[in-house]
Each structure stands twice: as C-alpha cells, then as structure tokens.
Amino acid sequence: MHTGVTDTEIISRVLKGEQQIFAQLVERYQNYVFTLVSRMVESREDAEEVSQDIFVKAYRSLADFRGDSKFSTWLYTIARTSSITFLRKKKLDTISMDNEKTFVQAENRESSFKANIIEQKSRQAMVNEAIAMLSPDDAQIITLFYKAEQSLEEMGKILGMEPNTVKVKLHRARQRLKEKMEKHFSYEVRELQGD
C-alpha cells in the first residue's frame, strides 16, 4: 500500500524543501479525498475540481499540521470545509436562477432518480442512494464511520465532539438510514434478503 515512508516523514521532507515528494501524499490520499468530496458535491467534475483545491490548500497549510492526529483526519477537515464552501457558493449561484428552470431541473432529477433505482440492484448502490437522502450531518457521520473507517475518537476530533456524543449521533443516523432504506427501497431490500 504505502512505500514505507510515513506521512509524517513525507511532510517533514516537504517542509525542508523537497516539494516534489508531496506528490506521494496526493497519490496516497486522492481516492480518499475524492470519495469524501463526492458524498457532498453531486457533479463528478465539481468533485474533481474541489479535490484538487483541497490538495493545493493542504500543501500551502502543511506547516500548520501539528501531527497530533492522523494526516487523513487533518485532510478530512480541509475536505469538509472546502466542500461546504463550494456548496454555499454554488447555492448562491443557483438562487439567482429563475424558478421555472429550477422546477424543470428538479423534475428531471426526480425522473432520472426513479430510472436509476430500477437499474441499480446492488446493495452498495442502494445504500449510497439512501445516504444521499440523509441530512448532511447524518450523511457525514455515516460516511466517516463506514467509508473513511474513522474510529469514534477520530470522528470526535474531526467533528469537535466527545466520542460518546458521536456514538449517539451515529446510532440515530443509522436509524434514519434504515428508515430511508425501508421507505424508498423496500422492494429491493426484500429481494436482497430473499436471495
């Protein structure tokens, strides 16, 4: 997986002037960052652009990395902040669109969503669709725990909460995810269970 050089060693070498070695961190974490961003940003092109910006910000802020948490945890914080900033800016741009155009877009999205449900039979695809229906906070907790495989302690650092609070929020988010699955994918879930 990794070449034997730790994240901390790479960061230290970059800070001492070996800028080109930063490419190893990008290679190591590009899929991780893209997965996190694409959970929040719908368009693949936008997610790729935001992901690139995140690595630029990480590079510029590398001296601020104190090493009291994993590099991936620090990078997650940058990814989340960058995605939220992007979404806020995009929302401001969208509000200025006229209502009829917005209505047509929403209608098209709904009909393509229904078509996608019919096409997608895998459990993973259904879970991803259900996660997308959750509130951003619930989706974030589910993504951190299951996709980014962060511990409750690491999630607490990222979210600025006590691990017990994270545990309660994770439990509630799981419940809401289960409800979404049962409401929107009841037929597919029964079919999967019948296999």
C-alpha positions as CSV (number, residue, x, y, z in Angstrom):
1,M,0.0,0.0,0.0
2,H,2.5,2.7,1.2
3,T,6.1,2.7,0.1
4,G,7.4,2.5,3.7
5,V,7.8,6.3,4.1
6,T,5.3,7.5,6.7
7,D,3.1,10.6,6.1
8,T,5.0,12.4,8.9
9,E,8.3,11.7,7.2
10,I,7.0,13.0,3.8
11,I,5.6,16.2,5.5
12,S,8.9,16.8,7.2
13,R,10.8,16.4,4.0
14,V,8.4,18.7,2.1
15,L,8.8,21.4,4.8
16,K,12.6,21.1,4.4
17,G,12.4,21.9,0.7
18,E,11.6,18.6,-1.1
19,Q,8.3,19.9,-2.6
20,Q,8.2,17.2,-5.2
21,I,7.7,14.4,-2.6
22,F,4.3,15.9,-1.8
23,A,3.1,14.0,-4.9
24,Q,3.3,10.8,-2.8
25,L,0.7,12.2,-0.3
26,V,-1.5,13.2,-3.2
27,E,-1.2,9.7,-4.7
28,R,-1.8,8.1,-1.3
29,Y,-5.0,10.1,-0.4
30,Q,-6.5,11.1,-3.8
31,N,-9.2,8.4,-3.7
32,Y,-10.0,9.1,0.0
33,V,-10.4,12.8,-0.7
34,F,-12.4,12.3,-3.9
35,T,-14.8,9.8,-2.1
36,L,-15.4,12.3,0.8
37,V,-16.0,15.2,-1.6
38,S,-18.3,13.3,-3.9
39,R,-20.5,12.5,-1.0
40,M,-21.2,16.2,-0.7
41,V,-20.8,17.5,-4.2
42,E,-23.1,16.0,-6.8
43,S,-21.2,16.6,-10.1
44,R,-18.1,14.5,-10.8
45,E,-16.4,17.4,-12.5
46,D,-17.1,19.7,-9.5
47,A,-15.9,16.9,-7.1
48,E,-12.6,16.6,-9.1
49,E,-12.1,20.4,-9.0
50,V,-12.8,20.6,-5.3
51,S,-10.5,17.6,-4.6
52,Q,-7.6,19.4,-6.5
53,D,-8.2,22.6,-4.5
54,I,-8.0,20.5,-1.3
55,F,-4.5,19.3,-2.1
56,V,-3.4,22.8,-3.0
57,K,-4.8,24.1,0.4
58,A,-3.2,21.1,2.2
59,Y,0.2,21.9,0.5
60,R,0.0,25.6,1.4
61,S,-1.0,24.8,5.0
62,L,1.4,21.9,5.6
63,A,3.3,23.9,8.2
64,D,0.1,24.1,10.3
65,F,-0.1,20.3,10.5
66,R,0.9,19.6,14.1
67,G,0.8,15.8,14.0
68,D,-1.5,15.4,17.0
69,S,-3.9,13.4,14.8
70,K,-3.5,11.3,11.6
71,F,-2.8,13.2,8.4
72,S,-6.0,11.7,7.0
73,T,-8.0,13.3,9.8
74,W,-6.4,16.7,9.2
75,L,-7.0,16.3,5.4
76,Y,-10.7,15.4,6.1
77,T,-11.2,18.7,7.9
78,I,-9.9,20.6,4.9
79,A,-12.0,18.4,2.5
80,R,-15.2,19.1,4.5
81,T,-14.6,22.8,4.8
82,S,-13.7,23.1,1.1
83,S,-16.8,21.2,0.1
84,I,-19.1,23.2,2.3
85,T,-17.6,26.5,0.9
86,F,-18.1,25.2,-2.6
87,L,-21.7,24.2,-1.9
88,R,-22.5,27.6,-0.3
89,K,-21.1,29.4,-3.3
90,K,-23.0,27.2,-5.7
91,K,-26.2,27.6,-3.7
92,L,-25.9,31.4,-4.1
93,D,-25.4,31.0,-7.8
94,T,-28.5,28.7,-8.0
95,I,-30.8,31.0,-6.1
96,S,-30.3,33.6,-8.8
97,M,-31.7,31.2,-11.5
98,D,-35.3,31.7,-12.4
99,N,-37.9,29.4,-10.8
100,E,-39.2,27.7,-13.9
101,K,-35.7,26.5,-14.8
102,T,-35.2,25.2,-11.3
103,F,-38.5,23.4,-11.4
104,V,-37.6,21.6,-14.7
105,Q,-34.2,20.6,-13.2
106,A,-35.8,19.2,-10.1
107,E,-38.4,17.3,-12.2
108,N,-35.7,15.8,-14.5
109,R,-33.6,14.8,-11.4
110,E,-36.6,13.0,-9.9
111,S,-37.4,11.1,-13.1
112,S,-33.8,10.1,-13.6
113,F,-33.6,9.1,-9.9
114,K,-36.5,6.7,-10.4
115,A,-34.9,5.3,-13.5
116,N,-31.7,4.8,-11.6
117,I,-33.5,2.9,-8.8
118,I,-34.8,0.4,-11.4
119,E,-31.3,-0.1,-12.9
120,Q,-29.3,-0.3,-9.7
121,K,-29.7,-3.6,-7.9
122,S,-26.6,-3.8,-5.8
123,R,-26.7,-3.2,-2.0
124,Q,-23.9,-0.7,-2.3
125,A,-25.7,1.5,-4.8
126,M,-28.9,1.4,-2.7
127,V,-27.0,2.4,0.5
128,N,-25.3,5.2,-1.4
129,E,-28.7,6.5,-2.6
130,A,-30.1,6.3,0.9
131,I,-27.1,8.1,2.4
132,A,-27.6,10.9,-0.2
133,M,-31.2,11.3,1.1
134,L,-30.0,11.9,4.7
135,S,-29.3,15.3,6.2
136,P,-25.6,16.5,5.6
137,D,-24.8,15.8,9.3
138,D,-26.2,12.2,9.2
139,A,-24.5,11.5,5.9
140,Q,-21.2,12.8,7.2
141,I,-21.3,10.6,10.3
142,I,-22.2,7.5,8.3
143,T,-19.5,8.3,5.7
144,L,-16.8,8.9,8.3
145,F,-17.6,5.7,10.1
146,Y,-18.2,3.3,7.2
147,K,-16.4,4.7,4.2
148,A,-13.5,6.5,5.8
149,E,-13.3,3.9,8.6
150,Q,-12.6,6.5,11.3
151,S,-12.9,5.5,15.0
152,L,-15.3,7.2,17.3
153,E,-12.3,9.1,18.8
154,E,-11.1,10.3,15.4
155,M,-14.6,11.3,14.4
156,G,-14.9,13.2,17.7
157,K,-11.7,15.2,16.8
158,I,-12.9,15.9,13.3
159,L,-16.4,17.0,14.4
160,G,-15.3,18.7,17.6
161,M,-17.5,16.3,19.8
162,E,-17.0,13.8,22.6
163,P,-16.8,10.2,21.4
164,N,-20.0,9.4,23.3
165,T,-21.8,12.1,21.5
166,V,-20.5,10.8,18.2
167,K,-21.7,7.3,19.2
168,V,-25.3,8.6,19.9
169,K,-25.4,10.6,16.7
170,L,-24.1,7.6,14.7
171,H,-26.8,5.4,16.3
172,R,-29.5,7.9,15.3
173,A,-28.0,8.3,11.8
174,R,-28.1,4.5,11.3
175,Q,-31.8,4.5,12.4
176,R,-32.6,7.3,9.8
177,L,-30.7,5.4,7.2
178,K,-32.6,2.2,7.9
179,E,-35.9,4.2,7.6
180,K,-34.8,5.6,4.2
181,M,-33.9,2.1,3.0
182,E,-37.2,0.7,4.1
183,K,-39.3,3.6,2.7
184,H,-37.5,4.0,-0.7
185,F,-36.1,0.6,-1.3
186,S,-38.5,-1.8,0.4
187,Y,-38.9,-4.0,-2.7
188,E,-35.1,-4.2,-3.4
189,V,-34.3,-4.9,0.2
190,R,-36.9,-7.7,0.3
191,E,-35.4,-9.1,-2.9
192,L,-31.9,-9.0,-1.5
193,Q,-33.0,-10.7,1.7
194,G,-34.8,-13.4,-0.3
195,D,-31.6,-14.3,-2.2
